[in-house]
């Protein structure tokens, strides 16, 4: 029991050292304060902006039969010549815009908008005018608004499947699962860069070899895996917060709409989290083992092996178009790919609860094995200098005791 407690203490010591190696408290505080400032801006935007919407005066000719008030736009009829109106627009604040109507060679009406400068509200004005002229054209043809709507969209399409397990196309689960895969890629690339620098640097300085006298290879690799996992999870959380704040900023502040998070399937999160954590663990352990076998980081061909954890996500994207097919089904159970494939499959079709449980169980077994194999590779790789092990040697070390 004391030995186990001592090993846990050593593992935590290595974990905290590995995490703090790349963790800069001052930079983290500054970045989080910036995120907090953006969040406060989004939350307070509705309170700091003016309650009254801006009103825009638009001059039109008597021939343009437009409603006097549409939204924030007030259309004022005037008989003044267009050149005089342009001069008033340039010199005074009488008008915000002028509309000039002409006949186009195609037979349609061409509307020219004269404004002092470019503003965002001009796009809203164009949309309103398009709707108004569509309504006027329908009236001239004796068409009702319902008939005009049918002409603009003559057919509605809906997909229905005999397989009742297939989810609807508008289900938020698919966007949630794809978002998790993207976050996994962020976490894996974070671990890739930091592990490569950390492990190869320690090997060249022969730091780890000296520590083997007081810490076992298994304890050392466990600490490095957990430390880099914390960095990967931190990067995933930071990316999630940044993405949500950016979405909230453009939705609330720029678009002036209410914040809607209905694109997130909250019911899938309890399943996504264990797959994401175990997936990050497996990929981190694999990359740590490969990095230990690299002698010269500038010329080693084994660097490309560290990108192999990205393959499961790539093949998942390639097969997600057929969620009921054998390819995605196989990938969902295969431990090397299930951490990416099973969440995507769950987002596309309804699966029995035993399927993700079985996939997680197989993935846990793989993680337990890769933990031991990584320790073997790490010990042998970190004690070899001047010569890199062959792929055959690495395969043998994976089944030996550390």
SETOR-92099 format. One line per 10 residues: their letters; for each residue x, y, z of N, C-alpha, C. Coordinates in steps of 0.001 Angstrom, whole numbers, always signed. Each point is the difference from the previous one (the first is absolute). Layout:
N
a = X:Y:Z:X:Y:Z:X:Y:Z  ...
end
This chain:
402
xxxxxxxxxx = +814:-1216:+0:-814:+1216:+0:+845:+1262:+0  +1064:+84:+870:+853:+1194:-47:+653:+192:-1353  +358:-1138:-677:+634:+132:-1309:-968:+597:-1011  -1258:-454:+56:-1000:+547:-919:-217:+1475:+255  -40:+378:+1292:-184:+1410:+334:+1177:+822:-475  +1204:-515:+168:+1189:+710:-448:+15:+134:-1519  -451:-1054:-703:-38:+64:-1456:-1014:+1034:-476  -1149:+81:+679:-998:+1011:-349:+549:+1402:+223  +729:+176:+1095:+607:+1309:+264:+1021:+367:-1078  +789:-974:-412:+979:+261:-1051:-686:+297:-1337
xxxxxxxxxx = -1062:-744:-287:-743:+248:-1243:-573:+1405:-9  -569:+408:+1143:-557:+1353:+82:+1102:+1051:-115  +1187:-287:+558:+1119:+933:-90:+413:+199:-1460  +99:-1096:-738:+362:+100:-1421:-1112:+681:-783  -1250:-337:+321:-1134:+618:-691:+11:+1511:+177  +144:+452:+1246:+2:+1446:+263:+1203:+678:-649  +1159:-671:+15:+1179:+596:-640:-199:+107:-1511  -534:-1056:-611:-222:+7:-1439:-1016:+1065:-395  -1035:+149:+827:-1029:+1000:-307:+553:+1414:+159  +712:+257:+1082:+528:+1345:+257:+1151:+354:-931
xxxxxxxxxx = +579:-1019:-657:+1085:+260:-944:-467:+908:-1138  -1241:-178:-428:-545:+804:-1097:-1112:+938:+462  -238:+67:+1293:-1077:+839:+519:+586:+1297:+536  -392:+1119:-597:+450:+1317:+431:-1185:+738:+628  +63:+175:+1316:-1148:+540:+730:-358:+1400:-465  +994:+849:-213:-275:+1380:-403:-710:+42:-1350  +487:-796:-966:-621:-20:-1314:-1421:-559:+67  -187:-1013:+843:-1336:-572:+141:-970:+1008:+600  +457:+750:+999:-870:+1006:+627:-384:+1076:-1006  +981:+458:-780:-286:+1045:-996:-991:-494:-1043
xxxxxxxxxx = +221:-1234:-506:-901:-528:-1026:-1405:-203:+542  -103:-476:+1245:-1326:-217:+588:-692:+1319:+293  +758:+1029:+360:-603:+1322:+224:-552:+561:-1311  +717:-269:-1090:-498:+454:-1312:-1309:-716:-339  -33:-1318:+228:-1228:-748:-247:-1131:+496:+895  +342:+298:+1261:-1013:+509:+919:-525:+1352:-459  +907:+845:-527:-431:+1297:-510:-953:-125:-1179  +300:-958:-895:-904:-228:-1135:-1350:-492:+491  +15:-894:+1003:-1256:-516:+538:-831:+1118:+627  +652:+880:+748:-720:+1125:+611:-550:+939:-1058
xxxxxxxxxx = +756:+190:-1079:-475:+851:-1084:-1272:-552:-617  -13:-1333:-204:-1193:-626:-575:-1184:+110:+952  +244:-223:+1294:-1082:+15:+976:-570:+1400:+205  +869:+1006:-56:-439:+1364:+291:-412:+778:-1234  +145:-625:-1166:-267:+742:-1232:-1433:+510:-55  -925:-852:+396:-1407:+390:-70:-322:+1147:+962  +841:+182:+1026:-271:+1052:+983:+702:+1309:-339  +1161:-86:-668:+742:+1227:-256:-402:+664:-1310  -649:-759:-887:-412:+635:-1246:-1277:+790:+216  -309:+916:-882:-1179:+837:+124:-1265:-829:-137
xxxxxxxxxx = -1017:+370:+795:-1262:-728:-53:-724:+241:-1315  +88:+1215:-526:-700:+328:-1231:+841:-416:-1197  -624:-707:-913:+688:-383:-1213:+229:+1224:-878  +1100:+10:-740:+292:+1114:-898:-1040:+55:-1110  -387:+1223:-378:-951:+219:-1079:+736:+588:-1189  -312:-503:-1160:+671:+453:-1212:-1040:+592:-956  +287:+1235:-455:-880:+683:-938:+495:-253:-1421  -902:-534:-813:+335:-358:-1373:-905:+793:-931  +606:+774:-875:-775:+808:-955:-333:-834:-1218  -1274:+68:-422:-453:-733:-1182:-827:+930:-872
xxxxxxxxxx = -147:-349:-1279:-817:+787:-921:-1467:-406:+138  -936:+856:-432:-1430:-342:+107:-366:-1269:-765  +768:-344:-1041:-322:-1194:-787:+269:-1294:+757  +797:+74:+1045:+330:-1202:+777:-1052:-162:+1102  -853:-928:-187:-1105:-234:+920:+449:-930:+1121  +600:+605:+1043:+493:-763:+1128:-743:+396:+1268  -112:-940:+909:-599:+293:+1299:+842:+1048:+718  -685:+916:+673:+700:+1138:+600:+1001:-435:+1070  -318:-1022:+780:+885:-436:+1077:+121:-1515:-42  +1224:-479:-141:+283:-1437:+40:+1190:-214:+923
xxxxxxxxxx = -277:-546:+1167:+1079:-213:+960:+626:+1312:+426  +1311:+98:-101:+701:+1218:+378:+163:+983:-1153  -604:-314:-1141:+140:+850:-1179:-1287:+802:-230  +170:+1298:-176:-1113:+904:-299:+180:+519:-1428  -930:-366:-872:+69:+391:-1400:-810:+1293:-195  +698:+1042:-418:-601:+1331:-137:-56:+359:-1483  -1197:+283:-477:-187:+361:-1407:+351:+1464:-211  +762:+291:-1058:+392:+1376:-311:+74:+187:-1514  -326:+1242:-427:+49:+334:-1438:+1310:+670:-393  +916:+116:+947:+1249:+697:-300:+815:-793:-1021
xxxxxxxxxx = +742:+691:-842:+867:-685:-970:+1052:-848:+721  +406:-1040:-639:+940:-927:+615:+1334:+657:+314  +444:+950:-864:+1274:+678:+248:-78:+862:+1248  -1150:+644:+219:-170:+814:+1202:-15:-884:+1247  -632:-1158:-110:-28:-926:+1134:+1398:-525:+319  +798:-234:-1040:+1374:-448:+236:+808:+1068:+721  -229:+1257:-369:+720:+1089:+647:-402:+106:+1469  -1309:-152:+285:-454:+29:+1391:+568:-1184:+783  +96:-1137:-664:+559:-1185:+654:+1461:+205:+373  +732:+694:-852:+1428:+211:+245:+266:+1101:+1007
xxxxxxxxxx = -861:+1018:+45:+293:+1189:+811:-757:+28:+1319  -1141:-643:+91:-822:+83:+1207:-358:-1404:+485  -722:-37:+1119:-426:-1256:+579:-1482:-263:-265  -516:+576:-1081:-1427:-136:-296:-360:-1433:-372  +852:-625:-805:-272:-1337:-494:+1144:-954:+386  -380:-1261:+133:+1012:-1045:+175:+282:-723:-1312  -996:+20:-895:+170:-677:-1289:-1026:+525:-987  +308:-152:-1280:-912:+366:-1080:-200:-1227:-879  -1230:-185:-477:-299:-1110:-883:-396:+546:-1368  +642:-538:-1010:-292:+411:-1376:-460:-1223:-782
xxxxxxxxxx = -1181:+91:-595:-587:-1118:-728:+127:+207:-1498  +516:-1017:-691:+160:+52:-1447:-419:-1343:-601  -239:+3:-1294:-367:-1231:-699:+1252:-699:-501  +85:-1291:+260:+1136:-799:-452:-318:-627:-1349  +1029:-310:-772:-199:-579:-1337:-705:-1354:+63  +87:-677:+1154:-648:-1302:+153:-1491:+121:+260  -466:+1223:+227:-1408:+196:+310:-255:+189:+1476  +950:-360:+836:-150:+201:+1443:+361:+1434:+354  -356:+376:+1210:+329:+1334:+485:+1367:-10:+672  +793:+1007:-306:+1314:+123:+606:-40:+1121:+1027
xxxxxxxxxx = +326:-328:+1238:-24:+961:+1097:+1440:+359:+346  +290:+1300:-64:+1334:+482:+355:-73:+670:+1361  +838:-457:+896:+64:+564:+1348:+1152:+992:+65  -316:+1230:+341:+1017:+1031:+201:+162:+230:+1500  +1209:-171:+488:+281:+207:+1418:+1326:+731:+141  +181:+613:+1156:+1214:+784:+231:+1207:-910:+150  -188:-1112:+695:+1082:-973:+162:-630:-1369:+192  +848:-1002:+161:-480:-1365:+122:-329:-304:+1451  -1229:-499:+250:-452:-332:+1346:-663:-1381:-29  -31:-657:+1172:-562:-1353:+71:-1503:-14:-245
xxxxxxxxxx = -721:+1094:+349:-1451:+22:-153:-424:-3:-1467  +926:+295:-915:-361:+29:-1417:-364:-1395:-521  +599:-1046:+583:-372:-1361:-375:-1430:-319:+444  -369:+476:+1197:-1377:-191:+469:-991:+732:-903  +384:+1192:-434:-872:+770:-892:-195:-743:-1335  +1066:-582:-512:-101:-733:-1266:-947:-1196:+135  +69:-717:+1122:-894:-1136:+214:-1457:+455:+81  -245:+1111:+686:-1367:+514:+116:-538:+408:-1364  +830:+677:-785:-437:+431:-1326:-280:-1204:-902  +807:-1036:+108:-238:-1206:-797:-1357:-609:+333
xxxxxxxxxx = -313:-70:+1284:-1300:-531:+413:-1148:+888:-481  +166:+1319:+108:-1053:+922:-403:-258:-64:-1504  +1049:-67:-794:-180:-57:-1452:-550:-1359:-429  +342:-1060:+722:-603:-1292:-288:-1500:+41:+276  -382:+633:+1104:-1419:+121:+330:-718:+840:-1042  +616:+1126:-402:-639:+859:-1000:-138:-716:-1342  +1004:-779:-379:-64:-728:-1273:-1087:-1070:+58  -131:-640:+1145:-1051:-1004:+152:-1376:+645:-94  -151:+1207:+581:-1285:+699:-84:-330:+380:-1441  +1030:+393:-754:-253:+387:-1385:-436:-1183:-860
xxxxxxxxxx = +414:-1201:+396:-395:-1204:-728:-1274:-631:+564  -505:+625:+1054:-1194:-553:+627:+271:-1231:+822  +1234:-150:+490:+366:-1173:+803:-116:+321:+1480  -462:-969:+748:-28:+145:+1449:+1396:-304:+561  +215:+387:+1251:+1307:-220:+609:+307:-1496:+108  -1024:-811:+230:+240:-1444:+71:+430:-562:-1344  -571:+533:-1076:+401:-456:-1334:+1435:+409:-309  +372:+1218:+406:+1372:+450:-213:+987:-862:+793  -397:-400:+1209:+869:-858:+808:+203:-1358:-659  -1049:-531:-608:+107:-1284:-678:+912:+105:-1212
xxxxxxxxxx = -79:+1147:-735:+862:+182:-1163:+1471:+102:+403  +268:+638:+1126:+1390:+160:+432:+574:-1310:+537  -870:-892:+493:+459:-1298:+482:-1009:-1054:-451  +130:-500:-1234:-1031:-860:-588:-114:-1375:+627  +1028:-472:+711:-50:-1345:+573:+746:-26:+1325  -515:-773:+940:+634:-204:+1293:+483:-1449:+77  +1198:-176:+472:+596:-1328:+37:+172:-456:+1449  -272:-1246:+240:+151:-600:+1316:+477:-1430:-168  +979:-389:+799:+532:-1358:-47:-612:-833:+1114  -508:-1175:-345:-503:-952:+977:+637:-1352:-278
xxxxxxxxxx = +351:-705:+1076:+732:-1250:-139:-797:-1131:+644  +29:-1164:-654:-643:-1175:+576:+702:-440:+1276  +1301:+273:+64:+757:-302:+1220:-335:+1057:+1039  -752:-367:+1004:-460:+975:+1000:+1107:+494:+907  +1167:-643:-34:+1098:+447:+863:+725:+1214:-563  -182:+294:-1283:+680:+1142:-610:-618:+1291:+514  +830:+904:+477:-485:+1268:+530:-295:+968:-1140  -836:+992:+273:-359:+987:-1012:+1199:+860:-345  -54:+589:-1200:+1133:+798:-475:+206:+1262:+820  -1061:+494:+648:+123:+1233:+783:+330:-265:+1464
xxxxxxxxxx = +375:-1238:+322:+360:-320:+1378:+1297:+706:+387  +59:+599:+1201:+1236:+685:+414:+1117:-959:+402  -301:-1292:+79:+1009:-951:+461:+1196:-59:-941  -259:+96:-1313:+1101:-102:-956:+977:+1156:+167  -513:+1215:+130:+880:+1153:+195:+777:-126:+1305  -636:-556:+1028:+675:-180:+1290:+1147:-992:-120  -246:-1124:-674:+1049:-1015:-141:+1154:+504:-859  -310:+683:-1086:+1058:+539:-858:+817:+1042:+769  -692:+798:+804:+725:+970:+832:+950:-684:+961  -414:-1153:+557:+884:-724:+902:+1222:-538:-749
xxxxxxxxxx = -196:-475:-1242:+1131:-498:-789:+993:+1129:-267  -518:+1180:-294:+886:+1145:-227:+774:+337:+1265  -679:-49:+1151:+675:+269:+1267:+1046:-1074:+290  -296:-1249:-359:+991:-1060:+165:+1254:+301:-811  -199:+480:-1231:+1151:+351:-839:+816:+1109:+653  -687:+971:+604:+712:+1081:+702:+829:-569:+1150  -613:-883:+797:+719:-593:+1124:+1172:-849:-446  -186:-782:-1055:+1071:-880:-475:+1162:+815:-560  -296:+1052:-771:+1082:+827:-526:+737:+728:+1124  -725:+367:+1051:+654:+626:+1163:+973:-978:+638
xxxxxxxxxx = -448:-1240:+240:+880:-1011:+586:+1162:-334:-929  -279:-21:-1294:+1048:-336:-967:+1176:+972:+116  -290:+1282:-50:+1076:+983:+34:+767:-11:+1306  -732:-40:+1122:+668:+84:+1300:+730:-1291:+354  -576:-1139:-342:+694:-1260:+265:+1276:-113:-818  -58:+424:-1251:+1168:-79:-861:+1142:+835:+575  -319:+1214:+431:+1025:+872:+573:+503:-553:+1328  -931:-441:+856:+363:-448:+1337:+825:-1277:-30  -492:-1025:-682:+659:-1307:+44:+1336:+28:-732  +25:+557:-1211:+1264:+25:-744:+1032:+889:+690
xxxxxxxxxx = -454:+1093:+615:+938:+866:+718:+597:-687:+1208  -835:-711:+763:+501:-717:+1171:+940:-1128:-406  -280:-616:-1142:+862:-1094:-430:+1380:+528:-389  +44:+1111:-703:+1288:+564:-407:+800:+488:+1205  -699:+493:+1023:+693:+470:+1207:+226:-1112:+1022  -524:-1186:-299:+169:-1193:+845:-548:+222:+1406  -1123:+711:+50:-639:+270:+1288:-722:-1243:+506  -788:-644:-868:-825:-1127:+426:+856:-1179:+451  +1125:-203:-657:+876:-1124:+362:+457:+115:+1445  +268:+1210:+449:+435:+199:+1381:-1143:-209:+984
xxxxxxxxxx = -1224:+324:-408:-1146:-133:+898:-448:-1446:+166  +440:-911:-891:-409:-1388:+107:+524:-662:+1274  +996:+610:+624:+545:-576:+1227:-962:+142:+1172  -914:+963:-66:-944:+212:+1108:-1464:-106:-417  -276:+16:-1308:-1379:-95:-494:-52:-1065:-1083  -960:-881:+85:-127:-1067:-993:-471:+576:-1333  +310:-679:-1111:-477:+487:-1308:-1517:+104:-79  -718:-937:+652:-1458:+58:-32:-519:+1258:+695  +598:+320:+1151:-419:+1209:+724:+310:+1245:-810  +1172:+15:-638:+399:+1161:-787:-915:+213:-1203
xxxxxxxxxx = -311:-1095:-708:-857:+135:-1176:-1425:+324:+408  -465:-550:+1127:-1344:+342:+481:-109:+1493:+287  +1024:+544:+633:-21:+1428:+306:+20:+859:-1247  +812:-399:-985:+76:+778:-1236:-1321:-63:-763  -609:-1194:-47:-1283:-138:-702:-1066:+862:+668  -107:-99:+1319:-1032:+758:+710:+257:+1503:-86  +1266:+387:+78:+320:+1429:-104:-372:+573:-1361  +331:-730:-1062:-357:+472:-1336:-1497:-117:-264  -651:-983:+644:-1460:-81:-97:-654:+1253:+569  +528:+476:+1119:-551:+1222:+597:+152:+1175:-955
xxxxxxxxxx = +1135:+74:-679:+191:+1069:-986:-976:-140:-1164  -184:-1238:-470:-925:-224:-1106:-1427:+365:+390  -414:-419:+1203:-1354:+326:+462:-148:+1502:+191  +1057:+634:+517:-46:+1467:+172:-153:+685:-1349  +724:-481:-1005:-115:+590:-1341:-1393:-218:-578  -582:-1176:+232:-1347:-281:-493:-1038:+882:+683  +145:+178:+1319:-947:+854:+730:+127:+1448:-453  +1249:+465:-136:+219:+1386:-442:-565:+216:-1400  +214:-973:-894:-537:+118:-1356:-1521:+31:+15  -608:-832:+855:-1464:-14:+102:-533:+1336:+476
xxxxxxxxxx = +616:+543:+1058:-456:+1292:+527:+184:+1096:-1038  +1141:-12:-681:+253:+1019:-1021:-1008:-97:-1141  -305:-1227:-436:-962:-175:-1089:-1394:+459:+414  -408:-336:+1232:-1329:+412:+465:-86:+1511:+169  +1070:+612:+511:+0:+1458:+151:-16:+694:-1355  +736:-548:-962:-11:+582:-1346:-1385:-116:-619  -623:-1157:+181:-1365:-183:-522:-960:+970:+679  +136:+152:+1324:-871:+922:+723:+241:+1445:-425  +1263:+350:-242:+323:+1372:-404:-628:+336:-1349  +183:-890:-978:-539:+280:-1329:-1526:-97:-27
xxxxxxxxxx = -566:-843:+873:-1454:-145:+19:-671:+1173:+703  +500:+341:+1183:-654:+1025:+822:+451:+1402:-383  +1321:+202:-58:+523:+1352:-224:-95:+404:-1463  +466:-865:-892:+4:+344:-1419:-1379:-207:-630  -598:-1172:+254:-1279:-303:-628:-1206:+564:+719  +152:+368:+1285:-1128:+523:+756:-1078:-1021:+291  +349:-1293:-7:-969:-1055:+257:+230:-583:+1392  -955:-793:+462:+134:-657:+1291:+908:-1222:-133  +686:-313:+1084:+937:-1120:-3:-766:-1316:-3  +291:-852:-964:-687:-1284:-156:+1044:-1107:-57
xxxxxxxxxx = -32:-879:+1002:+947:-1118:+72:-685:-1326:-291  -1075:+61:-779:-737:-1223:-313:+776:-926:-932  +1097:+485:-605:+797:-861:-873:+846:-989:+794  -16:+92:+1333:+738:-931:+855:-965:-1052:+530  +346:-1252:-168:-793:-1094:+550:+551:-328:+1387  -630:+575:+1017:+516:-151:+1366:-95:-1442:+486  -933:-761:-546:-158:-1388:+445:+1174:-883:-420  +768:+439:-1006:+1130:-799:-463:+1280:+264:+791  +45:+1097:+728:+1228:+365:+702:+469:-1055:+992  -907:-655:+776:+494:-1052:+913:+710:-1142:-721
xxxxxxxxxx = -317:-228:-1269:+688:-1023:-777:+1258:+553:-663  -46:+1241:-417:+1142:+576:-710:+1210:+158:+913  -229:+378:+1242:+1116:+279:+910:+879:-1226:+252  -560:-1175:+362:+901:-1154:+210:+732:-431:-1263  -662:+80:-1154:+692:-342:-1249:+1130:+994:-272  -243:+1278:+266:+1030:+1009:-248:+1188:-179:+936  -263:-239:+1287:+1084:-131:+971:+846:-1243:-279  -667:-1132:-243:+755:-1218:-288:+732:+105:-1339  -605:+678:-951:+673:+195:-1282:+1253:+841:+135  -93:+1077:+777:+1178:+842:+233:+1081:-780:+737
xxxxxxxxxx = -411:-830:+969:+981:-804:+744:+743:-948:-936  -754:-716:-824:+632:-949:-921:+964:+704:-946  -440:+1082:-598:+846:+709:-966:+1238:+585:+670  -149:+521:+1208:+1143:+569:+710:+1020:-1083:+354  -480:-1149:+481:+910:-1093:+335:+741:-493:-1236  -703:-114:-1113:+630:-456:-1240:+1072:+987:-452  -310:+1283:+25:+967:+1000:-464:+1202:+90:+926  -207:-188:+1306:+1132:+25:+931:+957:-1152:-276  -556:-1180:-300:+845:-1160:-298:+796:+208:-1282  -641:+549:-1028:+695:+229:-1270:+1066:+1083:+163
xxxxxxxxxx = -312:+1058:+754:+974:+1075:+185:+1248:-495:+703  -156:-981:+921:+1162:-533:+712:+930:-765:-925  -510:-496:-1129:+827:-758:-950:+698:+898:-1006  -201:+1298:+73:+613:+941:-939:+1312:+491:+586  +1078:-205:-725:+1317:+425:+486:+336:+1411:-474  -215:+282:-1286:+256:+1323:-555:-1327:+569:-501  -602:+942:+737:-1322:+510:-404:+11:+741:-1331  +1169:+417:-470:+66:+761:-1251:+56:-896:-1236  +391:-1252:+164:+174:-861:-1162:-686:-1352:+144  -711:-229:+1087:-603:-1309:+218:-1237:-194:-880
xxxxxxxxxx = -127:-1189:-563:-1179:-321:-787:-1171:-439:+858  +244:-223:+1296:-1066:-460:+882:-909:+1144:+469  +375:+1227:-320:-847:+1127:+385:-1391:-112:-616  -43:-503:-1228:-1295:-138:-669:-894:-1022:+687  +611:-965:+754:-813:-987:+716:-875:+661:+1063  +444:+1131:+518:-755:+672:+1045:-1298:+618:-525  -136:+58:-1320:-1234:+509:-593:-1037:-1092:-218  +364:-1255:+300:-942:-1100:-202:-1291:+148:+796  -1:+589:+1212:-1277:+181:+714:-1023:+845:-738  +419:+732:-1034:-965:+781:-782:-761:-876:-998
xxxxxxxxxx = +528:-1201:-285:-635:-872:-993:-1424:-387:+395  -269:-393:+1273:-1384:-352:+346:-1013:+1096:-306  +375:+1248:+196:-935:+1090:-282:-211:+171:-1500  +1060:-208:-762:-119:+134:-1453:-897:-1086:-587  +215:-1247:+408:-817:-1083:-551:-1440:+102:+491  -208:+564:+1185:-1362:+202:+492:-752:+986:-880  +652:+1105:-350:-625:+968:-890:-272:-606:-1373  +853:-903:-443:-165:-608:-1320:-1179:-973:-38  -355:-575:+1139:-1046:-1030:+28:-1303:+472:+622  -68:+1228:+481:-1193:+447:+715:-1199:+219:-931
xxxxxxxxxx = +210:+12:-1301:-1121:+142:-921:-894:-1236:-15  +525:-1131:+446:-791:-1233:+74:+24:-504:+1437  -812:+603:+876:+72:-351:+1424:-418:-1430:+306  -829:-588:-875:-437:-1385:+226:+888:-1014:-715  +1018:+467:-712:+870:-891:-749:+964:-766:+870  +613:-1015:-591:+908:-857:+759:+1268:+739:+412  +436:+980:-810:+1271:+679:+279:-63:+773:+1314  -1014:+860:+138:-119:+778:+1230:-340:-897:+1185  -753:-1068:-246:-308:-940:+1079:+1267:-661:+522  +869:-435:-933:+1268:-613:+415:+871:+999:+748
xxxxxxxxxx = +105:+1217:-532:+828:+1014:+647:-528:+361:+1384  -1319:-127:+204:-589:+359:+1288:+390:-971:+1103  +296:-1256:-355:+396:-996:+991:+1513:-185:+71  +688:+250:-1097:+1449:-198:-41:+660:+982:+963  +736:-478:+1006:+504:+889:+1055:+894:+1140:-506  +730:-232:-1092:+896:+1041:-490:-757:+1188:-605  -1257:-198:-357:-771:+1064:-653:-1309:+322:+711  -382:-792:+1003:-1331:+160:+605:-165:+1331:+713  +1094:+584:+518:-139:+1267:+719:-481:+1123:-906  +209:-137:-1308:-495:+997:-948:-1250:-483:-730
xxxxxxxxxx = -69:-1292:-335:-1084:-506:-840:-1301:-207:+756  +62:-522:+1225:-1233:-285:+719:-815:+1267:+294  +604:+1104:+467:-809:+1219:+181:-667:+478:-1283  +706:-119:-1131:-596:+421:-1271:-1162:-913:-364  +174:-1309:+192:-1084:-930:-290:-1201:+288:+887  +223:+286:+1293:-1094:+305:+927:-724:+1286:-398  +714:+901:-659:-638:+1256:-414:-863:-172:-1242  +256:-1053:-767:-716:-201:-1260:-1151:-982:+122  +168:-1023:+841:-1062:-987:+178:-141:-320:+1481  -1172:-475:+381:-223:-444:+1377:+601:-1386:+174
xxxxxxxxxx = +825:-150:+1016:+653:-1287:+255:-407:-498:+1378  -55:-1313:+194:-268:-541:+1332:+1087:+417:+985  -363:+123:+1258:+945:+519:+985:+1199:-920:+172  -165:-1305:-310:+1117:-918:+185:+1113:+239:-1010  -305:+601:-1142:+1039:+203:-1016:+1066:+998:+456  -349:+1221:+452:+1059:+889:+499:+682:-529:+1256  -740:-753:+828:+628:-586:+1194:+1053:-1024:-411  -340:-850:-977:+968:-985:-490:+1197:+685:-640  -249:+1034:-795:+1106:+720:-639:+909:+641:+1046  -594:+566:+1054:+805:+606:+1073:+803:-1063:+746
xxxxxxxxxx = -610:-1170:+237:+711:-1061:+710:+1223:-457:-798  -181:-198:-1303:+1137:-385:-840:+1062:+1098:-46  -462:+1253:-12:+943:+1117:-27:+769:+96:+1306  -653:-281:+1135:+700:-4:+1292:+1068:-1084:+40  -333:-1180:-550:+990:-1085:-42:+1208:+417:-851  -273:+630:-1133:+1095:+477:-842:+854:+1031:+726  -630:+917:+731:+754:+1017:+735:+871:-632:+1083  -518:-1029:+663:+791:-683:+1020:+1213:-671:-624  -216:-597:-1192:+1136:-662:-670:+1003:+1030:-517  -501:+1094:-613:+913:+993:-560:+783:+687:+1108
xxxxxxxxxx = -564:+63:+1212:+724:+588:+1135:+1257:-810:+294  -143:-1332:+60:+1158:-863:+260:+967:-10:-1180  -553:-86:-1211:+851:-13:-1187:+771:+1306:-141  -655:+1119:+327:+679:+1288:-89:+1152:+80:+984  -170:-583:+1199:+1089:-1:+984:+1195:-799:-524  -271:-1153:-635:+1096:-797:-565:+738:+769:-1095  -758:+565:-925:+614:+762:-1087:+731:+1220:+538  -596:+632:+990:+604:+1209:+558:+1339:-316:+670  +30:-1095:+768:+1246:-368:+690:+1100:-335:-999  -325:-831:-977:+1010:-402:-971:+418:+1159:-897
xxxxxxxxxx = -977:+793:-410:+310:+1112:-900:+822:+1084:+654  -294:+306:+1274:+712:+1082:+669:+1415:-392:+407  +297:-1287:+9:+1363:-435:+378:+863:-333:-1210  -517:+195:-1202:+771:-234:-1215:+471:+1338:-567  +1265:+89:-310:+568:+1236:-533:+844:-321:-1226  -126:+840:-1017:+798:-172:-1204:-617:-924:-1021  -989:-793:+389:-634:-920:-924:-1471:-123:+366  -845:+156:-987:-1430:-140:+246:-409:-1464:-138  -952:-446:+821:-468:-1384:-125:-786:-184:-1297  +50:-1204:-518:-783:-302:-1186:-1456:-252:+400
xxxxxxxxxx = -846:-62:-1001:-1420:-278:+276:-146:-1384:+614  +824:-941:-431:-34:-1355:+571:+365:+35:+1478  +1051:+764:+351:+390:+121:+1406:-1126:+608:+830  -650:+1000:-553:-1082:+659:+735:-1165:-960:+231  -290:-860:-971:-1079:-979:+169:+348:-1002:+1099  +1268:-396:+81:+419:-940:+1043:-75:+641:+1374  +415:+1269:+101:-19:+672:+1299:-1418:+169:+541  -964:+60:-907:-1371:+237:+447:-563:-1182:+789  +615:-1173:-126:-507:-1179:+707:+937:-440:+1118  +1085:+742:+217:+929:-334:+1089:-389:+745:+1249
xx = +547:-441:+1116:-254:+704:+1272:+1015:+1125:+129  -493:+1148:+536:+880:+1158:+172:+939:-218:+1158
end
